[in-house]
């Protein structure tokens, strides 16, 4: 028994008061730090969208609708200076004064700014890629015409304002482009005819409801000028640029590693990443052999796959085939409690826009997180081009066989990109609503392809599993080719061959995919993210034990927003354990 109980009691009360005061001060300090951080974030995104007004429109910030990008060297210099200034301000913030989630936002923003500086100063697509300009002007109009966020008249006024600036942008392209890689010029020439036709036909058709004669006259002048400027640009690219297109598309190991670190928070050495990629390739090749043997043990895996690839819809039925699948996918997810789907509204299935056809087979186009009026989502599918030969068209359709159509619908819509978009609108911060992490978004969509079949979708149909593995091999080939092309280990021709022989892809797909890898070097994010998510799921299952449910795991994952897996692991597991 103490000799001084009254003194100790008073002392205990004083300690309690001191502790309460300290906690209040800490809370006040954190609130102030959070408010200052959020103010800086707002300032940063105002700056960001001032240089990327088309992205502003897509995000739902329509104060940018009348503006067009300016890629002049003077403006690029201003952007670099501004990014460096904001990076310095973010680096001065003491992350320990912020809540853990906000400290994660701080890390994301710093990585994003460093990635932009790497692009503008070192990679410099604005100097190398003629498609950078023609696709930019096409997208600038497409984001306005595709969704009814305002009246047709108001949106047409925004189109006119942007179109008036487009001839100047092509003048800038002529000044900026220096010795582009031959493949970049080829891709630009592949897409330009469709883009010119887009302005000649599709844009006027999109505003056919407008009857104001003065507005239509202004539009005709502006749109005709764009068609003329783009036609002249195509001639410039073909006659002047193509003969001197001898540049190198390769990033090099150092820039490749930096891009992975800044975009994905991945610091795994490239040689180890290649080991991971090859291991997954071999695993999926073996799985393909096993599934093929179950389908028909008398034929080789490639013969079984070739037969499977012939099981595809007619070209004019491709879009409807996707539409027919989506309802059943959604019902299965709800019934099996795989992940919560925050909306009952399905996306609209349509053809891929012309400025994206050369480098994509299918994609998901969702409205921005801040779009409040035009909230429809679009699933784009690249259909057969009427100009293709019969053989080319058939080979293209083989990539849309019954198995890969299911896999693609899962990836793009349920429960892939579209479902993740629905969750992004509920993300806890502006940063997490607006910034994109490839290994999260593409990793999630690719992960769901296997997960849905593992959870019983398709009732064990081996042809569906064959299609899923075929798509997994495509992503494995991307993983390996991206690293090896950009570090100088293989050529573009060798990359095409790898997609065919090791990824088991039809030649037209192999050609498109290898070209894509020259300008999308880190498209390893599909397999990278999938493997990270699968490891996270196993680790989370160990942590939660009998309480684990797939839906709870997926919902918690979705709640984090599209952030690097390193941050999601910290949030869900409470540690900094390796992502792979």
RODO-2510 file (C-alpha; in nm, 4 decimals, decimal comma):
residues 580
     n   res          X          Y          Z
     1     x     0,0000     0,0000     0,0000
     2     x     0,1433     0,3422    -0,0963
     3     x     0,2121     0,5972     0,1708
     4     x     0,0838     0,8895    -0,0437
     5     x    -0,2439     0,7880    -0,2073
     6     x    -0,3851     1,1424    -0,2318
     7     x    -0,0701     1,2786    -0,3977
     8     x    -0,0681     0,9959    -0,6525
     9     x    -0,4340     1,0502    -0,7292
    10     x    -0,3754     1,4188    -0,8035
    11     x    -0,0677     1,3313    -1,0113
    12     x    -0,2707     1,0774    -1,2099
    13     x    -0,5369     1,3374    -1,2856
    14     x    -0,2709     1,5852    -1,4023
    15     x    -0,1166     1,3239    -1,6322
    16     x    -0,4590     1,2570    -1,7784
    17     x    -0,5181     1,6257    -1,8438
    18     x    -0,1743     1,6614    -2,0042
    19     x    -0,2465     1,3591    -2,2249
    20     x    -0,5839     1,4978    -2,3321
    21     x    -0,4295     1,8344    -2,4121
    22     x    -0,1498     1,6656    -2,6078
    23     x    -0,3987     1,4575    -2,8078
    24     x    -0,6050     1,7682    -2,8791
    25     x    -0,2940     1,9512    -2,9994
    26     x    -0,1977     1,6544    -3,2191
    27     x    -0,5486     1,6384    -3,3614
    28     x    -0,5447     2,0114    -3,4271
    29     x    -0,2043     1,9915    -3,5920
    30     x    -0,3177     1,7023    -3,8109
    31     x    -0,6380     1,8825    -3,9105
    32     x    -0,4400     2,1911    -4,0083
    33     x    -0,1862     1,9820    -4,2017
    34     x    -0,4682     1,7993    -4,3798
    35     x    -0,6410     2,1253    -4,4739
    36     x    -0,3155     2,2688    -4,6094
    37     x    -0,2485     1,9492    -4,8037
    38     x    -0,5964     1,9449    -4,9590
    39     x    -0,5566     2,3100    -5,0609
    40     x    -0,2280     2,2278    -5,2333
    41     x    -0,3910     1,9290    -5,4059
    42     x    -0,6643     2,1552    -5,5453
    43     x    -0,4023     2,4006    -5,6698
    44     x    -0,2057     2,1194    -5,8295
    45     x    -0,4995     1,9743    -6,0220
    46     x    -0,5997     2,3233    -6,1401
    47     x    -0,2472     2,3494    -6,2806
    48     x    -0,2547     1,9932    -6,4178
    49     x    -0,5768     2,0366    -6,6150
    50     x    -0,4727     2,3778    -6,7476
    51     x    -0,2133     2,1870    -6,9526
    52     x    -0,4450     1,8900    -7,0172
    53     x    -0,7900     2,0385    -7,0824
    54     x    -0,9125     1,7267    -7,2650
    55     x    -0,8440     1,5242    -6,9512
    56     x    -1,0288     1,7935    -6,7568
    57     x    -1,3354     1,7475    -6,9770
    58     x    -1,3125     1,3694    -6,9399
    59     x    -1,2873     1,4023    -6,5604
    60     x    -1,6076     1,6101    -6,5517
    61     x    -1,4540     1,9576    -6,5116
    62     x    -1,6283     2,1392    -6,7932
    63     x    -1,4610     2,4753    -6,7412
    64     x    -1,1914     2,3307    -6,9704
    65     x    -1,4232     2,2415    -7,2601
    66     x    -1,3276     2,5424    -7,4738
    67     x    -0,9523     2,4893    -7,4441
    68     x    -0,7076     2,2706    -7,6382
    69     x    -0,3669     2,1359    -7,5458
    70     x    -0,0632     2,3395    -7,6460
    71     x     0,2491     2,1312    -7,7053
    72     x     0,4751     2,4187    -7,8065
    73     x     0,8237     2,4085    -7,6591
    74     x     0,7533     2,7267    -7,4612
    75     x     0,4478     2,5696    -7,2958
    76     x     0,6300     2,2430    -7,2345
    77     x     0,8947     2,4474    -7,0553
    78     x     0,6287     2,6196    -6,8455
    79     x     0,4764     2,2846    -6,7556
    80     x     0,8136     2,1420    -6,6517
    81     x     0,8817     2,4467    -6,4342
    82     x     0,5389     2,4231    -6,2717
    83     x     0,5722     2,0515    -6,2051
    84     x     0,9113     2,1035    -6,0439
    85     x     0,7634     2,3748    -5,8227
    86     x     0,4736     2,1552    -5,7091
    87     x     0,7064     1,8614    -5,6497
    88     x     0,9164     2,0799    -5,4230
    89     x     0,6072     2,1853    -5,2269
    90     x     0,4870     1,8274    -5,1848
    91     x     0,8347     1,7136    -5,0800
    92     x     0,8377     1,9740    -4,8007
    93     x     0,5302     1,8161    -4,6376
    94     x     0,6014     1,6030    -4,3311
    95     x     0,4003     1,2890    -4,4001
    96     x     0,3919     1,2038    -4,0280
    97     x     0,1562     1,5006    -3,9760
    98     x    -0,1003     1,3458    -4,2122
    99     x    -0,3448     1,0569    -4,1653
   100     x    -0,2059     0,7341    -4,3099
   101     x    -0,4411     0,7357    -4,6092
   102     x    -0,3472     1,0949    -4,6936
   103     x     0,0213     1,0155    -4,6559
   104     x    -0,0427     0,7546    -4,9257
   105     x    -0,1968     1,0256    -5,1458
   106     x     0,1162     1,2344    -5,0937
   107     x     0,3336     0,9478    -5,2183
   108     x     0,1056     0,8937    -5,5201
   109     x     0,1225     1,2608    -5,6181
   110     x     0,5003     1,2748    -5,5884
   111     x     0,5313     0,9651    -5,8071
   112     x     0,2886     1,1052    -6,0635
   113     x     0,4757     1,4344    -6,0918
   114     x     0,8108     1,2586    -6,1236
   115     x     0,6616     1,0395    -6,3968
   116     x     0,5393     1,3451    -6,5892
   117     x     0,8811     1,5087    -6,5612
   118     x     1,0422     1,1864    -6,6837
   119     x     0,8090     1,1907    -6,9829
   120     x     0,8560     1,5580    -7,0690
   121     x     1,2316     1,5753    -7,0133
   122     x     1,3650     1,2289    -7,0958
   123     x     1,1178     1,0114    -7,2876
   124     x     0,9709     1,3042    -7,4835
   125     x     0,6889     1,1512    -7,6841
   126     x     0,6035     1,5091    -7,7860
   127     x     0,9254     1,5048    -7,9922
   128     x     0,9030     1,1450    -8,1145
   129     x     0,5448     1,0456    -8,1908
   130     x     0,3415     1,1960    -8,4787
   131     x     0,0324     1,0095    -8,3562
   132     x     0,0662     1,2045    -8,0286
   133     x    -0,0796     1,5066    -8,2127
   134     x    -0,3398     1,3557    -8,4455
   135     x    -0,4869     1,1371    -8,1713
   136     x    -0,4868     1,4334    -7,9326
   137     x    -0,7078     1,6452    -8,1602
   138     x    -0,9419     1,3522    -8,2292
   139     x    -0,9813     1,2759    -7,8604
   140     x    -1,0310     1,6453    -7,7792
   141     x    -1,3484     1,6437    -7,9890
   142     x    -1,4569     1,2896    -7,9068
   143     x    -1,4803     1,3563    -7,5308
   144     x    -1,7251     1,6381    -7,6043
   145     x    -1,9410     1,4692    -7,8679
   146     x    -1,9750     1,1258    -7,7046
   147     x    -2,1629     1,2263    -7,3866
   148     x    -2,4603     1,4602    -7,3427
   149     x    -2,3324     1,6606    -7,0447
   150     x    -2,4727     1,9800    -7,2017
   151     x    -2,7066     2,0725    -7,4862
   152     x    -2,5905     1,9870    -7,8393
   153     x    -2,5589     2,3586    -7,9098
   154     x    -2,3348     2,4247    -7,6087
   155     x    -2,1191     2,1228    -7,6798
   156     x    -2,0866     2,2246    -8,0443
   157     x    -1,9643     2,5683    -7,9321
   158     x    -1,6930     2,3914    -7,7309
   159     x    -1,6014     2,1772    -8,0319
   160     x    -1,5716     2,4901    -8,2473
   161     x    -1,3490     2,6576    -7,9871
   162     x    -1,1167     2,3579    -7,9824
   163     x    -1,1215     2,3070    -8,3584
   164     x    -1,0126     2,6663    -8,4178
   165     x    -0,6881     2,5865    -8,2347
   166     x    -0,6156     2,2579    -8,4132
   167     x    -0,4357     2,3892    -8,7243
   168     x    -0,1925     2,5639    -8,4877
   169     x    -0,1343     2,2352    -8,3063
   170     x    -0,0317     2,0659    -8,6322
   171     x     0,2110     2,3529    -8,6979
   172     x     0,3570     2,2801    -8,3547
   173     x     0,3892     1,9122    -8,4460
   174     x     0,5979     1,9989    -8,7513
   175     x     0,8290     2,2068    -8,5334
   176     x     0,8605     1,9505    -8,2540
   177     x     0,8947     1,6170    -8,4292
   178     x     1,2571     1,5158    -8,4652
   179     x     1,3692     1,1783    -8,6006
   180     x     1,0737     0,9687    -8,4763
   181     x     1,0973     0,5905    -8,4588
   182     x     0,9762     0,4344    -8,7827
   183     x     0,7070     0,2337    -8,6049
   184     x     0,5566     0,5496    -8,4523
   185     x     0,5247     0,7072    -8,7954
   186     x     0,3724     0,3860    -8,9330
   187     x     0,1080     0,3843    -8,6582
   188     x     0,0246     0,7505    -8,7227
   189     x    -0,0217     0,6808    -9,0939
   190     x    -0,2325     0,3773    -9,0120
   191     x    -0,4726     0,5863    -8,8047
   192     x    -0,4798     0,9184    -8,9896
   193     x    -0,7219     0,8161    -9,2696
   194     x    -0,9796     0,7054    -9,0117
   195     x    -0,9222     1,0218    -8,8090
   196     x    -0,9737     1,2430    -9,1135
   197     x    -1,2939     1,0550    -9,1919
   198     x    -1,3946     1,0993    -8,8264
   199     x    -1,3870     1,4785    -8,8677
   200     x    -1,5346     1,4669    -9,2167
   201     x    -1,8337     1,2491    -9,1272
   202     x    -1,8711     1,1425    -8,7619
   203     x    -1,8334     1,4818    -8,5972
   204     x    -2,0961     1,6557    -8,8175
   205     x    -2,3303     1,3569    -8,7732
   206     x    -2,2957     1,3810    -8,3928
   207     x    -2,4431     1,7334    -8,4015
   208     x    -2,7164     1,6766    -8,6590
   209     x    -2,9773     1,7897    -8,4041
   210     x    -2,8367     2,1439    -8,4043
   211     x    -3,0446     2,3742    -8,6281
   212     x    -2,8972     2,7180    -8,5510
   213     x    -2,7719     2,8340    -8,8964
   214     x    -2,5100     3,0764    -8,7589
   215     x    -2,3665     2,8104    -8,5250
   216     x    -2,3619     2,5515    -8,8036
   217     x    -2,1873     2,7939    -9,0360
   218     x    -1,9175     2,8597    -8,7742
   219     x    -1,8810     2,4858    -8,7243
   220     x    -1,8440     2,4175    -9,0960
   221     x    -1,5613     2,6705    -9,1262
   222     x    -1,3787     2,5327    -8,8200
   223     x    -1,4340     2,1664    -8,9064
   224     x    -1,3333     2,2084    -9,2723
   225     x    -1,0142     2,3755    -9,1550
   226     x    -0,9363     2,0771    -8,9314
   227     x    -0,9954     1,8309    -9,2172
   228     x    -0,7668     2,0392    -9,4366
   229     x    -0,4987     2,0697    -9,1658
   230     x    -0,5120     1,6984    -9,0883
   231     x    -0,4954     1,6056    -9,4577
   232     x    -0,1882     1,8266    -9,4968
   233     x    -0,0421     1,6738    -9,1814
   234     x    -0,0898     1,3238    -9,3233
   235     x     0,0977     1,4339    -9,6354
   236     x     0,3756     1,5786    -9,4192
   237     x     0,4020     1,2587    -9,2147
   238     x     0,4121     1,0408    -9,5256
   239     x     0,6375     1,2481    -9,7510
   240     x     0,8630     1,4379    -9,5105
   241     x     0,8660     1,2503    -9,1818
   242     x     0,8572     0,8843    -9,2846
   243     x     1,1848     0,8982    -9,4831
   244     x     1,3681     1,0409    -9,1796
   245     x     1,1977     0,8225    -8,9175
   246     x     1,5058     0,6462    -8,7899
   247     x     1,4743     0,7195    -8,4175
   248     x     1,4893     0,4750    -8,1287
   249     x     1,1734     0,3971    -7,9320
   250     x     1,3569     0,2156    -7,6514
   251     x     1,3480     0,3716    -7,3042
   252     x     1,6585     0,1985    -7,1745
   253     x     1,6824     0,0121    -6,8455
   254     x     1,7253     0,3203    -6,6279
   255     x     1,4199     0,5098    -6,7563
   256     x     1,2152     0,1887    -6,7627
   257     x     1,2922     0,1251    -6,3953
   258     x     1,2135     0,4857    -6,3050
   259     x     0,8785     0,4708    -6,4846
   260     x     0,7837     0,1549    -6,2948
   261     x     0,8839     0,3122    -5,9654
   262     x     0,7028     0,6406    -6,0240
   263     x     0,3845     0,4930    -6,1745
   264     x     0,3513     0,1637    -5,9867
   265     x     0,5757     0,1971    -5,6756
   266     x     0,7581    -0,1134    -5,7994
   267     x     1,1330    -0,1222    -5,7365
   268     x     1,1981    -0,4869    -5,8247
   269     x     1,5105    -0,5198    -6,0453
   270     x     1,4278    -0,5768    -6,4120
   271     x     1,6140    -0,9090    -6,4288
   272     x     1,4031    -1,0385    -6,1400
   273     x     1,0850    -0,9086    -6,3038
   274     x     1,1776    -1,1018    -6,6175
   275     x     1,2189    -1,4175    -6,4085
   276     x     0,8698    -1,3597    -6,2673
   277     x     0,7275    -1,3004    -6,6162
   278     x     0,8879    -1,6090    -6,7693
   279     x     0,7756    -1,8237    -6,4755
   280     x     0,4137    -1,7148    -6,5269
   281     x     0,4443    -1,7697    -6,9023
   282     x     0,5665    -2,1273    -6,8481
   283     x     0,2925    -2,1871    -6,5928
   284     x     0,0210    -2,0765    -6,8343
   285     x     0,1734    -2,2652    -7,1272
   286     x     0,1624    -2,5822    -6,9154
   287     x    -0,1956    -2,5104    -6,8118
   288     x    -0,2904    -2,4626    -7,1776
   289     x    -0,1434    -2,8060    -7,2566
   290     x    -0,3361    -2,9674    -6,9724
   291     x    -0,6671    -2,8077    -7,0697
   292     x    -0,6121    -2,8920    -7,4375
   293     x    -0,5463    -3,2556    -7,3473
   294     x    -0,8771    -3,2686    -7,1615
   295     x    -1,0602    -3,1217    -7,4608
   296     x    -0,8987    -3,3521    -7,7191
   297     x    -0,6054    -3,5722    -7,6175
   298     x    -0,5485    -3,6789    -7,9804
   299     x    -0,4401    -3,3329    -8,0958
   300     x    -0,1614    -3,0987    -7,9969
   301     x    -0,2383    -2,7940    -7,7787
   302     x    -0,1858    -2,5591    -8,0729
   303     x    -0,4255    -2,7647    -8,2879
   304     x    -0,6885    -2,7515    -8,0137
   305     x    -0,6314    -2,3777    -7,9749
   306     x    -0,6560    -2,3259    -8,3523
   307     x    -0,9908    -2,5050    -8,3516
   308     x    -1,1096    -2,2961    -8,0566
   309     x    -1,0099    -1,9754    -8,2346
   310     x    -1,2387    -2,0658    -8,5259
   311     x    -1,5368    -2,0657    -8,2863
   312     x    -1,6202    -1,6969    -8,3168
   313     x    -1,9231    -1,4916    -8,4220
   314     x    -1,9626    -1,3407    -8,7654
   315     x    -1,7937    -0,9986    -8,7839
   316     x    -2,1262    -0,8148    -8,7985
   317     x    -2,2451    -0,9972    -8,4843
   318     x    -1,9426    -0,9158    -8,2687
   319     x    -2,0910    -0,6206    -8,0786
   320     x    -2,4175    -0,8050    -8,0146
   321     x    -2,2239    -1,1063    -7,8838
   322     x    -2,0758    -0,8867    -7,6120
   323     x    -2,4142    -0,7333    -7,5302
   324     x    -2,5672    -1,0781    -7,4882
   325     x    -2,3058    -1,1815    -7,2314
   326     x    -2,3098    -0,8862    -6,9916
   327     x    -2,6444    -0,9472    -6,8206
   328     x    -2,5590    -1,3038    -6,7244
   329     x    -2,2199    -1,2012    -6,5912
   330     x    -2,3744    -0,9435    -6,3630
   331     x    -2,6374    -1,1862    -6,2322
   332     x    -2,3695    -1,4437    -6,1510
   333     x    -2,1577    -1,1927    -5,9580
   334     x    -2,4560    -1,0842    -5,7498
   335     x    -2,5760    -1,4388    -5,6844
   336     x    -2,2322    -1,5671    -5,5825
   337     x    -2,1488    -1,2542    -5,3776
   338     x    -1,8219    -1,1967    -5,5592
   339     x    -1,8101    -0,8162    -5,5333
   340     x    -2,0662    -0,5432    -5,4741
   341     x    -2,1718    -0,3690    -5,7984
   342     x    -2,2797    -0,0123    -5,7096
   343     x    -2,5079     0,0351    -6,0137
   344     x    -2,7563    -0,1682    -6,2171
   345     x    -2,6929     0,0369    -6,5337
   346     x    -2,4819    -0,1549    -6,7907
   347     x    -2,2320     0,0112    -7,0236
   348     x    -2,3042     0,0809    -7,3908
   349     x    -2,1199    -0,1522    -7,6300
   350     x    -1,9941     0,0289    -7,9422
   351     x    -1,7110     0,0370    -8,1955
   352     x    -1,3674     0,1601    -8,0929
   353     x    -1,3201     0,5256    -8,1963
   354     x    -1,0950     0,5698    -8,5004
   355     x    -0,7994     0,7227    -8,3157
   356     x    -0,7652     0,4118    -8,0960
   357     x    -0,8182     0,1323    -8,3487
   358     x    -0,4537     0,0728    -8,4385
   359     x    -0,3445    -0,0208    -8,0889
   360     x    -0,6397    -0,1791    -7,9101
   361     x    -0,8828    -0,4680    -7,9532
   362     x    -1,1243    -0,3677    -7,6760
   363     x    -1,1361    -0,1044    -7,4035
   364     x    -1,3586     0,0545    -7,1413
   365     x    -1,4409     0,4254    -7,1598
   366     x    -1,5969     0,5432    -6,8361
   367     x    -1,7111     0,8957    -6,7450
   368     x    -1,4900     1,0937    -6,5123
   369     x    -1,5302     1,0665    -6,1380
   370     x    -1,6600     1,4255    -6,1298
   371     x    -1,9019     1,3935    -6,4226
   372     x    -2,2537     1,4468    -6,2858
   373     x    -2,4734     1,4711    -6,5956
   374     x    -2,3490     1,2338    -6,8668
   375     x    -2,2721     0,9212    -6,6670
   376     x    -2,2980     0,6547    -6,9380
   377     x    -2,0023     0,4208    -6,9790
   378     x    -1,8860     0,2859    -7,3155
   379     x    -1,7318    -0,0512    -7,3930
   380     x    -1,5297    -0,0131    -7,7143
   381     x    -1,4683    -0,3123    -7,9407
   382     x    -1,2472    -0,2952    -8,2502
   383     x    -1,4501    -0,4549    -8,5279
   384     x    -1,3269    -0,5745    -8,8675
   385     x    -1,2244    -0,2947    -9,1010
   386     x    -1,4043    -0,3237    -9,4383
   387     x    -1,0738    -0,2582    -9,6162
   388     x    -0,9092    -0,5705    -9,4707
   389     x    -0,8540    -0,8827    -9,6754
   390     x    -1,0694    -1,1835    -9,5990
   391     x    -0,7698    -1,3594    -9,4443
   392     x    -0,6840    -1,0626    -9,2226
   393     x    -1,0448    -1,0295    -9,1096
   394     x    -1,0635    -1,4007    -9,0222
   395     x    -0,7407    -1,3877    -8,8244
   396     x    -0,8669    -1,0813    -8,6385
   397     x    -1,1932    -1,2508    -8,5478
   398     x    -0,9998    -1,5479    -8,4117
   399     x    -0,8935    -1,3216    -8,1252
   400     x    -1,2653    -1,2865    -8,0466
   401     x    -1,3405    -1,6565    -8,0118
   402     x    -1,6032    -1,7716    -7,7628
   403     x    -1,3531    -1,8124    -7,4826
   404     x    -1,1805    -1,4787    -7,5251
   405     x    -1,5116    -1,2922    -7,5704
   406     x    -1,6090    -1,4082    -7,2213
   407     x    -1,2649    -1,3222    -7,0883
   408     x    -1,2786    -0,9770    -7,2500
   409     x    -1,6297    -0,9046    -7,1193
   410     x    -1,5149    -0,9993    -6,7685
   411     x    -1,2019    -0,7853    -6,8023
   412     x    -1,3687    -0,4746    -6,9407
   413     x    -1,7046    -0,4799    -6,7641
   414     x    -1,8153    -0,7356    -6,5003
   415     x    -1,6392    -0,7378    -6,2607
   416     x    -1,3410    -0,5664    -6,4278
   417     x    -1,2897    -0,2035    -6,5308
   418     x    -1,6537    -0,0951    -6,5257
   419     x    -1,7165    -0,2200    -6,1731
   420     x    -1,3921    -0,0639    -6,0518
   421     x    -1,4966     0,2674    -6,2088
   422     x    -1,8246     0,2557    -6,0172
   423     x    -1,6223     0,2250    -5,6965
   424     x    -1,3751     0,4986    -5,7993
   425     x    -1,6571     0,7532    -5,7858
   426     x    -1,6745     0,6741    -5,4126
   427     x    -1,2977     0,6930    -5,3570
   428     x    -1,1977     0,8760    -5,0378
   429     x    -0,9973     1,1616    -5,1925
   430     x    -0,9582     1,3777    -5,5015
   431     x    -0,6185     1,2222    -5,5706
   432     x    -0,7632     0,8713    -5,5689
   433     x    -1,0506     0,9749    -5,7922
   434     x    -0,8296     1,1373    -6,0557
   435     x    -0,4975     0,9522    -6,0743
   436     x    -0,4632     0,6122    -6,2392
   437     x    -0,2374     0,3212    -6,1461
   438     x    -0,1992     0,0615    -6,4218
   439     x    -0,0978    -0,2331    -6,2042
   440     x    -0,4102    -0,1739    -5,9947
   441     x    -0,6658    -0,1092    -6,2704
   442     x    -0,5317    -0,3478    -6,5349
   443     x    -0,4142    -0,5932    -6,2707
   444     x    -0,7644    -0,6077    -6,1224
   445     x    -0,9314    -0,6541    -6,4613
   446     x    -0,6866    -0,9289    -6,5603
   447     x    -0,7164    -1,0973    -6,2199
   448     x    -1,0944    -1,1183    -6,2562
   449     x    -1,0654    -1,3222    -6,5785
   450     x    -0,9192    -1,6165    -6,3876
   451     x    -1,1058    -1,5511    -6,0634
   452     x    -1,4509    -1,5714    -6,2266
   453     x    -1,3808    -1,9160    -6,3739
   454     x    -1,2225    -2,0282    -6,0464
   455     x    -1,5480    -1,9258    -5,8764
   456     x    -1,7509    -2,1476    -6,1097
   457     x    -1,8651    -1,9172    -6,3881
   458     x    -1,9193    -2,1212    -6,7051
   459     x    -1,9749    -2,4480    -6,5148
   460     x    -1,6262    -2,5760    -6,5853
   461     x    -1,6455    -2,5234    -6,9635
   462     x    -1,2947    -2,6144    -7,0744
   463     x    -1,3169    -2,3920    -7,3822
   464     x    -1,3777    -2,0918    -7,1583
   465     x    -1,0733    -2,1885    -6,9528
   466     x    -0,8763    -2,2242    -7,2753
   467     x    -0,9779    -1,8717    -7,3749
   468     x    -0,8849    -1,7341    -7,0337
   469     x    -0,5414    -1,8957    -7,0483
   470     x    -0,4942    -1,7675    -7,4039
   471     x    -0,5549    -1,4149    -7,2748
   472     x    -0,3198    -1,4781    -6,9827
   473     x    -0,0479    -1,5804    -7,2285
   474     x    -0,1069    -1,2590    -7,4228
   475     x    -0,0450    -1,0596    -7,1022
   476     x     0,2611    -1,2702    -7,0153
   477     x     0,4026    -1,1928    -7,3598
   478     x     0,3402    -0,8219    -7,3012
   479     x     0,5231    -0,8469    -6,9689
   480     x     0,8345    -0,9988    -7,1252
   481     x     0,8330    -0,8137    -7,4572
   482     x     0,7928    -0,4725    -7,2940
   483     x     1,1036    -0,5162    -7,0807
   484     x     1,3127    -0,6888    -7,3450
   485     x     1,2306    -0,4467    -7,6288
   486     x     1,2961    -0,1371    -7,4193
   487     x     1,6214    -0,2690    -7,2764
   488     x     1,7495    -0,3630    -7,6232
   489     x     1,7369    -0,7404    -7,5851
   490     x     1,4947    -0,8018    -7,8735
   491     x     1,3800    -0,6150    -8,1836
   492     x     1,0271    -0,5292    -8,2908
   493     x     1,0277    -0,8223    -8,5347
   494     x     1,1417    -1,0579    -8,2597
   495     x     0,8654    -0,9228    -8,0384
   496     x     0,6059    -1,0111    -8,3053
   497     x     0,7494    -1,3602    -8,3270
   498     x     0,7375    -1,3966    -7,9476
   499     x     0,3672    -1,3113    -7,9366
   500     x     0,2960    -1,5787    -8,1984
   501     x     0,5260    -1,8596    -8,0807
   502     x     0,5276    -1,8091    -7,7036
   503     x     0,2015    -1,6176    -7,6526
   504     x     0,0059    -1,8272    -7,9072
   505     x    -0,1538    -1,5170    -8,0642
   506     x    -0,2818    -1,4767    -8,4248
   507     x    -0,0416    -1,2747    -8,6462
   508     x    -0,2576    -0,9569    -8,6680
   509     x    -0,2837    -0,9451    -8,2891
   510     x     0,0898    -1,0080    -8,2567
   511     x     0,1581    -0,7189    -8,4954
   512     x    -0,0695    -0,4808    -8,3059
   513     x     0,0581    -0,5878    -7,9654
   514     x     0,4253    -0,5525    -8,0532
   515     x     0,3635    -0,2054    -8,1995
   516     x     0,1722    -0,1081    -7,8883
   517     x     0,4662    -0,2101    -7,6725
   518     x     0,6909     0,0452    -7,8409
   519     x     0,4809     0,3351    -7,7069
   520     x     0,3265     0,1635    -7,4027
   521     x     0,6444     0,0154    -7,2547
   522     x     0,5084    -0,0854    -6,9141
   523     x     0,2142    -0,2874    -7,0378
   524     x     0,3498    -0,5582    -6,8117
   525     x     0,1103    -0,4039    -6,5546
   526     x    -0,1620    -0,6572    -6,6420
   527     x     0,0280    -0,9624    -6,5224
   528     x     0,2229    -0,7661    -6,2627
   529     x    -0,0934    -0,6381    -6,0977
   530     x    -0,2713    -0,9723    -6,1225
   531     x     0,0130    -1,1501    -5,9433
   532     x     0,0261    -0,8766    -5,6785
   533     x    -0,3487    -0,9074    -5,6145
   534     x    -0,3339    -1,2868    -5,5916
   535     x    -0,0534    -1,2647    -5,3349
   536     x    -0,2452    -1,0003    -5,1406
   537     x    -0,5543    -1,2206    -5,1368
   538     x    -0,3617    -1,5171    -4,9975
   539     x    -0,1931    -1,3016    -4,7349
   540     x    -0,5262    -1,1420    -4,6390
   541     x    -0,6866    -1,4850    -4,6159
   542     x    -0,4144    -1,5951    -4,3733
   543     x    -0,4674    -1,2840    -4,1652
   544     x    -0,8478    -1,3061    -4,1455
   545     x    -0,8732    -1,6858    -4,1209
   546     x    -1,2288    -1,8165    -4,0924
   547     x    -1,3674    -1,4641    -4,1302
   548     x    -1,2405    -1,4349    -4,4886
   549     x    -1,4985    -1,3898    -4,7638
   550     x    -1,4205    -1,3135    -5,1249
   551     x    -1,6747    -1,0318    -5,1419
   552     x    -1,5367    -0,8584    -4,8328
   553     x    -1,1827    -0,8857    -4,9700
   554     x    -1,2835    -0,7466    -5,3084
   555     x    -1,4903    -0,4661    -5,1563
   556     x    -1,2055    -0,3588    -4,9291
   557     x    -0,9726    -0,3632    -5,2271
   558     x    -1,2153    -0,1467    -5,4278
   559     x    -1,2510     0,1046    -5,1437
   560     x    -0,8859     0,2068    -5,1754
   561     x    -0,9187     0,3600    -5,5216
   562     x    -0,6798     0,3007    -5,8109
   563     x    -0,3558     0,3210    -5,6121
   564     x    -0,0382     0,1089    -5,6198
   565     x    -0,0623    -0,2316    -5,4539
   566     x     0,2068    -0,1301    -5,2063
   567     x    -0,0373     0,1164    -5,0482
   568     x    -0,3291    -0,1273    -5,0562
   569     x    -0,1230    -0,3919    -4,8766
   570     x    -0,0415    -0,1389    -4,6050
   571     x    -0,4087    -0,0495    -4,5659
   572     x    -0,5398    -0,4081    -4,5636
   573     x    -0,2561    -0,5924    -4,3890
   574     x    -0,1047    -0,3152    -4,1788
   575     x     0,2514    -0,3795    -4,2951
   576     x     0,5014    -0,3080    -4,5715
   577     x     0,5482    -0,6689    -4,6800
   578     x     0,6609    -0,7327    -5,0408
   579     x     0,3968    -0,7088    -5,3112
   580     x     0,5460    -1,0099    -5,4938
***
